Amino acid sequence: MTAAASGQTTFAIAGRRIGPGCRPYIVAEMSGNHNHDIERAIRIIDAAKAAGANAVKLQTYTADTITIDHDAPEFTVKGGLWDGRRLHELYEEAHTPWDWHPRLFEHGQRIGITVFSSPFDDTAVDFLAGLDAPAYKIASPELVDLPLIRYAAGKGRPMIMSTGMATLEEIGAAVETARGAGCDEIVLLYCTASYPAPVEDANLASIADLSRRFGTLVGLSDHTMGTTVPVAAVAAGAVFIEKHFTLARSDGGVDSAFSLEPAELAELVDHADVAHRALGSPTYGPKASEATVLKNRRSLYAVGPIRRGETFTRDNTRSIRPGHGLPPRYLDAVLGRSAARDIAFGEPLAADMVDGGID
């Protein structure tokens, strides 16, 4: 298996490496939580930086590049958080004006947090390329838009692709398309595309499975409430976490109901780092931190005085704590044998105390 297909390679977004062995890459998704106020958008970037996130993600579309202004029933949302909203109207409210992008990208660079975006058509890809976007994110509904994936992948930057609603065949086609366009730096984000998403649909066992099947880095685009699921995802091997982010849910906005607030994002960053450090790698045998307790393992001791030539019995020899004597596995080899010398009560047994020694 090649390095690109092993699922173990790492790569960088704007100089920050992502992959096994790296701290989780945490992305604050702004989406429409700017509420059409660019100063609020700036404050969201500032708050994400203060909380310790690695990046803020925008969405680059207009209502007319993502849908059409039509009254047919299929252009109206049925059920969920946006029930009854017309798609064109919803996207008009939620979109981030394109003329904001240069200032938002520049502000992120100035304060030291990466800004990138999700393009929803070729014009958005070109626009973001003109801003030297360090990565492209493909949203779950666009995973089946292979021409869009091909076009974005051809820009020579890492690709992050959400897999909400997608079958294995659709995910495979998206990965193959990106690789075919020359992009081997791919993160697949397991995702449940419901808002908010039920915890029961998180299926975090899919994270390792995605990596095994497609040989990419894998993370989670999470829409559950709170931080428990994404922290658990890190423990399951996720190297990249994306969560919607707002200054305050009470401020309203199209995505505010399932977005994290600043204190929660800071908690996610901290707890995800703990989960990453706890994950570690397969390790067996005594650890440095166990040195003190290691001495308290059981071992063989004389639990009564034993004279030279006397037989070791269960009455005078036992496996007890601490661990300074022979390991307990030698008990059967000792019992019934003769003592090679006098042994005091409470003395740890050694091989040379047994007449004839122990093999």
C-alpha positions, -999 to 999 in steps of 0.1 A, spaced: 0 0 0 14 34 -9 18 62 16 -10 81 0 -33 51 4 -22 40 38 -45 63 58 -14 72 79 1 101 59 0 137 73 -1 170 55 -4 207 64 -30 233 60 -14 267 62 16 252 79 -3 233 106 2 195 101 -28 172 103 -29 135 108 -20 107 132 3 119 160 -8 155 155 -31 174 179 -67 174 166 -74 201 140 -104 221 152 -124 241 128 -151 267 139 -177 268 111 -191 303 109 -218 295 83 -246 321 85 -239 330 122 -225 364 112 -262 375 108 -251 397 79 -229 419 100 -193 419 90 -182 433 124 -199 403 140 -181 380 115 -148 396 126 -157 390 163 -165 354 156 -130 349 141 -115 366 171 -135 344 195 -125 313 176 -88 323 179 -92 330 216 -109 296 222 -79 278 206 -94 267 173 -71 262 144 -93 276 117 -126 293 109 -145 281 79 -168 302 57 -193 292 30 -189 308 -4 -221 309 -24 -249 332 -33 -286 322 -33 -284 321 -71 -253 299 -73 -267 273 -50 -304 272 -61 -330 291 -81 -358 314 -69 -387 291 -75 -420 284 -56 -423 247 -65 -428 224 -34 -394 208 -39 -378 242 -33 -392 244 2 -377 227 32 -398 200 48 -393 193 85 -364 201 108 -350 234 119 -358 253 87 -393 237 81 -413 258 56 -384 280 45 -379 285 7 -344 275 -3 -336 307 -21 -348 328 8 -329 307 33 -296 309 14 -301 346 8 -302 350 46 -273 326 53 -247 334 27 -215 353 34 -212 382 10 -182 377 -13 -169 412 -8 -164 403 29 -140 375 21 -108 394 15 -112 412 48 -120 380 67 -91 361 52 -67 390 60 -80 394 95 -75 357 102 -39 359 88 -32 390 110 -43 374 142 -29 339 135 -59 317 127 -65 300 93 -95 310 73 -108 288 44 -142 281 29 -166 257 12 -171 266 -25 -205 256 -40 -197 261 -76 -168 267 -100 -170 305 -97 -166 302 -59 -136 279 -64 -120 305 -87 -128 333 -63 -113 314 -33 -82 305 -54 -77 343 -60 -76 347 -22 -50 319 -20 -73 297 1 -52 271 19 -79 243 15 -113 236 0 -142 220 19 -169 201 1 -202 201 20 -222 169 23 -249 178 -3 -221 186 -28 -203 153 -23 -222 139 -53 -211 169 -75 -181 152 -90 -174 180 -115 -172 205 -86 -148 181 -67 -127 177 -98 -125 214 -104 -116 222 -67 -91 193 -65 -73 207 -95 -63 238 -76 -36 219 -58 -47 224 -22 -60 199 4 -96 188 1 -119 182 31 -151 164 22 -181 157 44 -199 125 39 -234 132 53 -261 111 35 -234 95 12 -232 58 4 -198 40 3 -201 41 -35 -206 79 -35 -177 84 -11 -155 63 -32 -164 82 -63 -156 115 -46 -122 103 -34 -114 88 -68 -124 120 -85 -102 141 -62 -72 118 -66 -78 117 -103 -75 155 -104 -42 153 -86 -52 157 -50 -38 132 -25 -42 154 6 -78 145 16 -97 145 48 -130 127 49 -154 139 76 -179 115 88 -211 135 92 -248 132 100 -265 159 79 -294 167 103 -296 199 124 -292 192 152 -281 156 148 -292 129 173 -264 113 192 -276 79 182 -267 86 146 -231 96 154 -218 61 145 -183 70 155 -171 34 147 -173 47 110 -142 68 115 -117 40 116 -137 22 89 -135 52 65 -98 54 70 -94 17 63 -116 17 32 -103 49 15 -68 55 29 -75 91 38 -72 111 70 -106 111 87 -125 134 110 -159 145 121 -182 172 109 -205 173 140 -240 187 144 -249 171 177 -254 194 207 -225 200 229 -189 186 228 -192 150 240 -195 134 206 -165 153 189 -143 145 219 -153 109 217 -145 110 179 -109 121 187 -106 90 210 -119 70 180 -92 83 158 -106 115 143 -78 140 134 -101 168 123 -132 182 140 -156 208 126 -183 224 147 -206 253 139 -197 283 161 -215 315 172 -209 342 197 -242 334 215 -271 311 205 -295 337 219 -284 361 192 -303 340 167 -293 332 131 -299 303 108 -275 279 125 -273 293 160 -295 266 176 -268 239 171 -237 260 173 -211 261 201 -205 293 221 -170 305 229 -167 288 262 -179 255 247 -154 258 218 -126 263 243 -138 233 262 -138 212 230 -103 223 221 -90 214 256 -109 181 259 -101 170 223 -64 175 231 -68 154 263 -85 127 243 -57 128 217 -30 125 243 -50 96 260 -53 78 227 -16 74 223 -4 42 206 -5 5 214 18 2 245 23 -27 269 46 -33 299 54 -10 328 52 27 320 74 53 337 44 67 356 38 32 371 73 28 386 61 34 422 31 10 419 52 -16 401 70 -23 434 36 -32 449 30 -62 426 27 -96 443 57 -118 448 68 -147 469 77 -141 506 85 -161 536 54 -156 558 71 -174 587 107 -182 596 121 -210 575 152 -229 586 178 -243 563 166 -277 549 130 -270 559 104 -276 532 86 -246 516 48 -250 523 17 -229 518 20 -221 555 54 -205 553 54 -193 517 28 -171 500 23 -147 472 18 -112 488 26 -76 481 51 -60 476 70 -72 446 106 -77 457 106 -115 457 103 -142 430 73 -137 407 42 -157 418 45 -180 388 73 -197 406 52 -208 436 46 -243 423 83 -247 416 92 -236 452 66 -256 472 79 -289 484 115 -279 479 141 -274 507 155 -241 518 191 -235 510 196 -213 540 178 -198 570 151 -174 558 136 -148 581 99 -140 584 90 -112 559 121 -119 537 114 -119 499 123 -152 483 151 -154 457 162 -183 434 193 -190 455 172 -196 486 159 -228 471 181 -259 473 192 -267 438 180 -233 425 152 -226 401 154 -230 363 
